[in-house]
Amino acid sequence: MADTIGLIAGGGQFPLLFAEAAKARGRRVMAICHQHETQPELEHLAAASCWVKLGQLGRIIKFFHEQGVTETVFCGTITKTRIFRDILPDLKGLSLWNKIDSKLDDSILRAVAAALEEEGISVLASTCYLEHLLFPKGILGKRKPTAEQWLDIRFGWRIAREIGKLDIGQCVVVREGSVLAVEAIEGTDAAIRRGGELAGSGAVVVKLKKPGQDFRFDLPATGARTIETLAAVKGAVLAVEAGQSLIFDREAMLAAANKAGIAVVGIEEGALGE
C-alpha cells in the first residue's frame, strides 16, 4: 500500500514528530513500539501499532507484512545498556544476533536493516519528512565561543572524528586541550555529566556524525535536555556538526543556553580545516 509506512520507534520525541509529519503527507503510520522506551502517545498517532521487546525481529516482520508495509524508518533512542539485561529475542532475532560478529551500533542496525530488506521492507532515511530538524550552521544563541574555546572545539573535533571511526560514540568533552570524557554506551548526557564534573566548569562538548554515517539510523541528536545537562556542570560550549545531526526543541534549547551563558554553534565539515 503506497500510503502506508512503517515506523520502528525507540524513545524520545523523534518518533512522535515523524508520525505527525508522515500523517501530514498522507501516510498511514504502522508503528513498532519498544517496551520501556517508546512513548505511549505514539499509539494515538499511528493507524496501527505493535508493542515488542528488544530483539523481537520476527514479530516486527510479521506485523509489517500483515499491514502491507514495504517502507519503514528507524526513529528514536534505545537505551544501549539494555542489551545486557533486557534483550529477549525471538527465533528470528536470535538467529540474526548470533551472526553479528561485532555488537557495535552500526553493525547491529545495518544487520537489522538488511534482514528487513530481505523481507521486501525498504529502510528509508530517518530524516524522511523531517529535514527541517537538521542542525543549522553558525552561532545559534547569544554567546560566541572565545578564542580559547575555538581551540578546544578544533581539538575535540579531531578526537570525536577518531572515536567515530571506531564506532565508539559521537561526542567528546574537552577543556584546555585535554579529553575529559568520551561517549560510549552510556550516551551523551552521561558523558557530559562525567566530563563536566572533571572540568569543574568551562567544559566544551563536541558532537558529530561518525565517518560514513548512515542516515537511516543513529544520527547524532541534541535538544533542550542536552543544554540542561551541560548547564548543570557549568559547561561553556556545545559544538555540533551542521546538517549531519538533529536538533529538537530548538527555541527552548536556545533559551536555556542563553540563560546559562552557553555558546551553541553548528559547524560544517571542513570549516575547521580538519
C-alpha positions as CSV (number, residue, x, y, z in Angstrom):
1,M,0.0,0.0,0.0
2,A,1.7,3.2,-1.2
3,D,0.1,5.3,1.5
4,T,1.4,3.0,4.3
5,I,4.8,3.5,6.0
6,G,6.3,1.6,8.9
7,L,7.9,3.2,11.9
8,I,10.3,1.3,14.2
9,A,10.2,3.6,17.3
10,G,12.6,4.0,20.2
11,G,12.2,6.5,22.9
12,G,12.1,10.3,22.9
13,Q,10.0,12.7,20.8
14,F,11.6,11.8,17.4
15,P,9.0,9.0,16.6
16,L,6.1,11.3,17.5
17,L,7.5,14.1,15.2
18,F,7.9,11.6,12.4
19,A,4.4,10.2,12.8
20,E,2.9,13.7,12.7
21,A,4.9,14.6,9.7
22,A,4.1,11.4,7.8
23,K,0.4,11.8,8.6
24,A,0.5,15.3,7.2
25,R,1.9,13.9,4.0
26,G,-1.0,11.4,3.7
27,R,0.9,8.4,5.0
28,R,-0.7,5.8,7.3
29,V,1.8,5.0,10.0
30,M,2.2,1.5,11.2
31,A,4.3,1.7,14.4
32,I,6.5,-0.8,16.1
33,C,6.8,0.4,19.8
34,H,9.5,-0.8,22.1
35,Q,8.5,-1.6,25.7
36,H,10.1,0.6,28.3
37,E,11.3,3.0,25.5
38,T,8.6,4.3,23.2
39,Q,6.2,7.0,24.5
40,P,2.6,5.6,24.6
41,E,1.3,8.7,22.9
42,L,2.6,7.2,19.6
43,E,-0.4,4.8,19.6
44,H,-2.7,7.7,19.1
45,L,-0.8,9.0,16.1
46,A,-0.4,5.6,14.4
47,A,-3.0,3.8,12.3
48,A,-1.9,0.6,13.9
49,S,0.7,-0.3,16.5
50,C,2.5,-3.3,17.8
51,W,4.5,-3.4,21.1
52,V,7.6,-5.5,21.1
53,K,10.5,-6.4,23.4
54,L,14.1,-5.6,22.3
55,G,15.2,-8.3,19.8
56,Q,11.8,-9.5,18.6
57,L,12.7,-9.1,14.9
58,G,10.3,-11.9,13.7
59,R,7.4,-10.1,15.4
60,I,8.3,-6.8,13.7
61,I,8.4,-8.5,10.2
62,K,5.1,-10.4,10.8
63,F,3.3,-7.1,11.8
64,F,4.7,-5.2,8.8
65,H,3.6,-8.0,6.4
66,E,0.1,-8.0,7.9
67,Q,-0.2,-4.3,7.5
68,G,1.2,-4.2,4.0
69,V,4.3,-2.2,4.9
70,T,7.0,-2.1,2.3
71,E,8.9,1.0,3.6
72,T,9.9,1.9,7.1
73,V,12.1,4.2,9.2
74,F,14.0,3.9,12.4
75,C,13.4,6.8,14.8
76,G,14.2,7.3,18.5
77,T,16.6,6.1,21.0
78,I,17.2,2.7,22.6
79,T,18.9,2.7,25.9
80,K,22.1,0.8,24.9
81,T,22.8,-0.7,28.2
82,R,19.5,-2.7,27.9
83,I,21.2,-5.1,25.5
84,F,22.9,-6.6,28.5
85,R,19.8,-7.2,30.7
86,D,16.6,-6.7,28.8
87,I,17.0,-8.2,25.3
88,L,14.6,-11.0,24.7
89,P,15.0,-12.0,21.0
90,D,12.6,-14.3,19.2
91,L,14.0,-17.0,16.9
92,K,14.5,-14.6,14.0
93,G,16.2,-12.0,16.2
94,L,18.4,-14.7,17.9
95,S,19.5,-16.1,14.6
96,L,20.5,-12.6,13.4
97,W,22.2,-11.7,16.7
98,N,24.4,-14.8,16.5
99,K,25.5,-13.9,13.0
100,I,26.7,-10.4,14.0
101,D,30.5,-10.5,14.8
102,S,30.6,-7.0,16.3
103,K,27.9,-5.7,18.6
104,L,28.7,-2.1,17.8
105,D,25.8,0.3,16.8
106,D,26.3,0.3,13.1
107,S,26.9,-3.4,12.8
108,I,23.6,-4.2,14.6
109,L,21.5,-1.6,12.8
110,R,22.9,-2.5,9.4
111,A,22.2,-6.2,10.0
112,V,18.6,-5.5,11.1
113,A,18.1,-3.2,8.0
114,A,19.5,-5.9,5.7
115,A,17.1,-8.5,7.3
116,L,14.1,-6.2,6.7
117,E,15.1,-5.6,3.1
118,E,15.4,-9.3,2.5
119,E,11.7,-9.4,3.5
120,G,10.8,-6.7,1.0
121,I,10.8,-3.8,3.5
122,S,13.0,-0.9,2.5
123,V,14.6,1.2,5.2
124,L,14.4,4.9,4.5
125,A,16.5,7.8,6.0
126,S,15.4,8.7,9.5
127,T,15.1,12.3,8.4
128,C,12.3,11.5,5.9
129,Y,9.8,14.3,6.1
130,L,11.9,16.0,8.9
131,E,14.7,17.7,7.0
132,H,13.9,20.9,8.9
133,L,15.2,19.3,12.1
134,L,18.8,19.1,10.8
135,F,21.2,21.2,12.9
136,P,21.9,24.6,11.2
137,K,25.2,26.3,10.5
138,G,26.5,29.2,12.6
139,I,26.2,30.7,16.1
140,L,22.7,29.9,17.2
141,G,22.5,31.7,20.6
142,K,23.6,35.0,22.0
143,R,27.0,33.8,23.2
144,K,30.0,33.2,20.9
145,P,32.9,30.9,21.8
146,T,36.1,32.6,22.9
147,A,39.4,32.2,21.0
148,E,40.5,29.6,23.6
149,Q,37.2,27.7,23.2
150,W,37.6,27.6,19.5
151,L,40.9,25.9,20.0
152,D,39.1,23.3,22.2
153,I,36.4,22.9,19.5
154,R,39.1,22.1,16.9
155,F,40.8,19.7,19.3
156,G,37.5,18.0,20.3
157,W,36.5,17.7,16.6
158,R,39.6,15.7,15.8
159,I,39.1,13.4,18.8
160,A,35.4,12.9,18.0
161,R,36.1,12.0,14.4
162,E,38.6,9.4,15.5
163,I,36.3,7.7,18.1
164,G,33.6,7.8,15.4
165,K,35.8,5.8,13.0
166,L,35.9,3.1,15.7
167,D,32.1,3.3,16.2
168,I,32.5,4.0,19.9
169,G,30.4,7.2,20.2
170,Q,29.6,10.6,18.7
171,C,30.5,13.0,21.5
172,V,33.6,14.2,23.5
173,V,34.0,16.5,26.4
174,V,37.2,18.6,26.4
175,R,38.9,21.5,28.2
176,E,42.2,23.3,27.6
177,G,43.4,20.6,25.2
178,S,42.5,17.7,27.4
179,V,40.0,14.9,26.8
180,L,37.7,14.6,29.9
181,A,35.1,12.2,28.6
182,V,34.4,10.1,25.5
183,E,30.9,9.0,24.9
184,A,30.4,5.2,24.7
185,I,27.4,3.1,25.5
186,E,26.2,5.3,28.3
187,G,25.1,8.1,25.9
188,T,25.7,11.8,25.5
189,D,24.1,13.2,28.7
190,A,26.1,10.8,30.9
191,A,29.3,11.6,29.1
192,I,28.6,15.4,29.6
193,R,28.0,14.9,33.3
194,R,31.1,12.8,33.8
195,G,33.4,15.2,31.8
196,G,31.8,18.3,33.2
197,E,32.4,17.2,36.7
198,L,36.0,16.6,35.9
199,A,36.3,20.0,34.3
200,G,34.8,21.8,37.2
201,S,33.5,24.5,34.8
202,G,34.1,25.6,31.2
203,A,33.7,22.2,29.5
204,V,33.4,22.2,25.7
205,V,31.2,19.5,24.2
206,V,31.7,18.4,20.6
207,K,29.2,16.1,18.9
208,L,29.4,15.0,15.3
209,K,28.4,12.1,13.0
210,K,30.6,9.1,12.5
211,P,32.5,8.9,9.2
212,G,30.2,7.3,6.7
213,Q,27.2,7.8,8.9
214,D,24.2,6.0,7.6
215,F,21.2,8.5,7.5
216,R,18.8,5.6,8.0
217,F,19.6,5.4,11.7
218,D,21.5,6.7,14.8
219,L,22.1,10.3,13.7
220,P,23.5,12.5,16.5
221,A,20.8,14.5,18.3
222,T,20.8,17.3,20.7
223,G,18.0,19.3,22.4
224,A,16.9,21.2,25.5
225,R,17.9,18.3,27.8
226,T,21.5,18.5,26.4
227,I,21.7,22.1,27.4
228,E,20.2,21.4,30.8
229,T,22.8,18.7,31.4
230,L,25.7,21.0,30.3
231,A,24.4,23.8,32.4
232,A,24.2,21.6,35.5
233,V,28.0,21.0,35.3
234,K,28.7,24.7,34.4
235,G,29.7,23.8,30.8
236,A,30.6,26.5,28.3
237,V,30.1,25.3,24.7
238,L,28.1,22.9,22.6
239,A,29.5,22.4,19.1
240,V,27.6,20.2,16.7
241,E,28.2,19.2,13.1
242,A,25.7,21.2,11.0
243,G,23.5,19.4,8.5
244,Q,24.5,16.0,9.8
245,S,22.7,15.8,13.2
246,L,19.2,16.6,14.6
247,I,18.1,19.4,16.8
248,F,15.0,19.1,19.0
249,D,13.1,21.8,20.9
250,R,15.2,24.5,19.2
251,E,13.6,27.5,20.9
252,A,13.6,26.0,24.3
253,M,17.2,24.8,23.8
254,L,18.5,28.2,22.8
255,A,16.6,30.0,25.6
256,A,18.2,27.6,28.1
257,A,21.6,28.2,26.5
258,N,21.3,31.9,26.6
259,K,20.2,31.8,30.2
260,A,23.1,29.6,31.2
261,G,25.7,31.6,29.1
262,I,26.4,28.5,26.9
263,A,27.6,29.0,23.3
264,V,25.8,26.8,20.8
265,V,27.4,26.5,17.3
266,G,26.8,24.4,14.2
267,I,29.9,23.7,12.1
268,E,30.1,22.2,8.7
269,E,32.6,19.5,7.7
270,G,35.9,21.1,6.7
271,A,35.1,24.5,8.2
272,L,37.8,24.0,10.9
273,G,40.4,22.8,8.4
274,E,40.3,19.3,9.9
